[in-house]
Amino acid sequence: TLKIALSLASNLGDPSGDVSVTHTAEGMVSKSEADSLRQLINDSQSLPSDLRVPHSPLESGSAASQVLVMGPDDFIVAMVSSLNRPFGSGIVTPSGILLNSQMLDFSWQNKTMNHSIPRPQNLIQPQKRPRSFLLPTIVRPSQGMCGTYLCLGANNGDRALSSIVQV
């Protein structure tokens, strides 16, 4: 299940101006697509080789962080920050805010980590947002039931999803 999810997520990026990203995202939440993907899952047999690993790694920086707060009124706030390296870009604004180096989240030709092939959906372009893989996660009971079961987050690229699922 995680291999399929990561394979699909590797095709995500900024949806503005890229219909393939929107189509991928719609497919990821489609019940009919979930039914067809569920047929690929077999506890006694490995997936086809093209789904074995993500098409490109979903990496996060060494200085990503998240804060998730649950209040007594059942409101939940999640804040994520991705500096991508210690001290981010190394630039501090006059008001003392450290700017991030989120440009590293783009796929760069000949500079993508692990020597993977950069995905066109995440190539750097003017006014484009890079893909990030921080996962603030809120698990709530079914509609009509009260209480919050769990509020957690993870980072670390393609390992984040498996960490959330294990917890």
C-alpha positions in Angstrom: 0.0 0.0 0.0 2.8 2.4 0.9 4.7 1.6 -2.3 1.6 2.5 -4.3 1.0 5.7 -2.4 4.6 6.8 -2.8 4.6 5.9 -6.4 1.6 8.1 -7.0 2.9 10.9 -4.8 6.1 11.1 -6.8 4.0 12.6 -9.6 2.7 15.5 -7.5 3.9 19.0 -7.7 2.5 22.6 -8.1 -0.9 22.1 -9.8 -1.0 25.6 -11.3 -0.5 25.2 -15.0 0.1 21.4 -14.8 -3.0 19.4 -15.6 -1.2 16.1 -14.9 -0.7 17.0 -11.2 -4.4 17.8 -10.8 -5.3 14.6 -12.6 -2.9 12.6 -10.3 -4.4 14.2 -7.2 -8.0 13.5 -8.3 -7.0 9.8 -9.0 -5.5 9.5 -5.5 -8.8 10.3 -3.9 -11.0 8.4 -6.4 -12.9 5.4 -4.9 -12.8 3.6 -8.3 -9.0 4.1 -8.6 -8.6 2.9 -5.0 -10.6 -0.3 -5.9 -8.4 -1.0 -8.9 -5.1 -0.3 -6.9 -6.4 -2.5 -4.1 -6.3 -5.4 -6.6 -2.5 -5.0 -6.8 -2.0 -5.7 -3.1 -1.2 -9.3 -2.3 0.4 -10.4 1.0 2.2 -13.3 -0.7 3.5 -11.6 -3.8 5.6 -8.5 -4.5 4.3 -5.6 -6.6 5.4 -5.1 -10.2 8.9 -3.6 -10.5 7.7 -0.3 -11.7 5.7 0.2 -8.4 8.4 -1.2 -6.2 9.9 2.2 -5.2 8.8 5.8 -5.9 9.7 7.1 -9.4 11.8 9.8 -7.7 12.6 10.2 -4.0 10.5 12.5 -1.9 13.1 14.1 0.2 12.9 16.6 3.0 15.6 18.6 4.5 17.5 18.0 7.7 15.9 20.9 9.5 12.2 20.3 8.8 9.9 20.7 11.8 6.2 20.6 12.7 4.1 21.7 15.6 0.6 20.3 16.1 -1.6 21.7 18.8 -4.9 20.3 20.0 -7.0 22.6 22.2 -9.7 21.7 24.7 -12.4 22.8 22.3 -11.3 20.1 19.8 -9.7 22.7 17.4 -6.5 21.5 15.9 -3.7 23.7 14.4 -0.8 22.4 12.4 2.2 24.5 11.5 5.1 23.1 9.4 8.4 24.7 8.6 11.0 23.4 6.2 14.3 25.2 6.4 15.9 22.3 4.4 19.3 22.7 6.1 20.5 24.1 9.4 19.9 27.9 9.4 18.0 27.6 6.1 19.2 30.0 3.5 21.5 31.7 6.0 19.6 35.0 5.5 17.9 36.7 8.5 15.4 39.5 8.0 15.8 42.8 9.9 13.0 41.5 12.2 15.0 38.4 13.0 13.1 35.8 10.9 15.4 33.1 9.4 14.5 32.6 5.7 14.2 29.0 4.5 16.0 27.4 1.6 12.9 25.8 0.1 14.4 26.1 -3.4 16.1 22.8 -2.6 12.7 21.0 -2.6 12.6 21.4 -6.4 14.0 18.7 -8.8 17.1 20.2 -10.3 18.6 18.9 -13.5 21.9 17.1 -12.6 21.6 18.1 -9.0 18.7 15.9 -7.6 19.8 13.9 -4.6 20.5 10.2 -5.0 21.2 10.9 -8.7 17.5 10.2 -9.5 15.8 11.5 -12.6 14.2 14.9 -11.9 10.4 14.8 -12.3 9.0 17.4 -14.7 6.1 18.1 -12.3 8.7 19.4 -9.7 11.2 21.2 -12.0 12.0 24.8 -11.0 10.0 27.4 -12.8 9.1 31.1 -12.0 6.2 31.4 -9.5 6.1 27.6 -9.0 5.8 26.0 -5.5 8.1 23.1 -4.8 6.8 19.7 -3.7 7.3 19.1 0.0 6.7 15.9 2.0 5.9 17.1 5.5 2.9 15.2 6.9 0.9 16.9 9.6 -1.7 14.2 10.3 -5.0 14.4 12.2 -7.0 11.2 12.8 -10.6 11.8 13.9 -13.5 9.5 14.6 -16.3 9.1 12.2 -18.7 12.0 11.7 -21.2 12.4 14.6 -18.8 10.9 17.1 -17.0 13.2 19.6 -13.3 13.3 20.5 -10.0 13.4 18.6 -8.0 10.2 18.4 -4.6 11.3 17.3 -2.6 14.4 16.1 0.9 13.8 14.9 3.4 14.7 12.2 6.4 13.3 10.4 9.1 14.3 7.9 12.0 12.5 6.3 10.9 12.2 2.7 9.6 8.9 1.6 9.9 7.5 5.1 7.4 9.9 6.5 4.3 8.1 5.3 5.4 4.7 6.7 6.2 6.4 10.0 2.7 7.9 10.3 1.1 4.5 9.4 3.2 2.7 11.9 2.2 5.1 14.7 
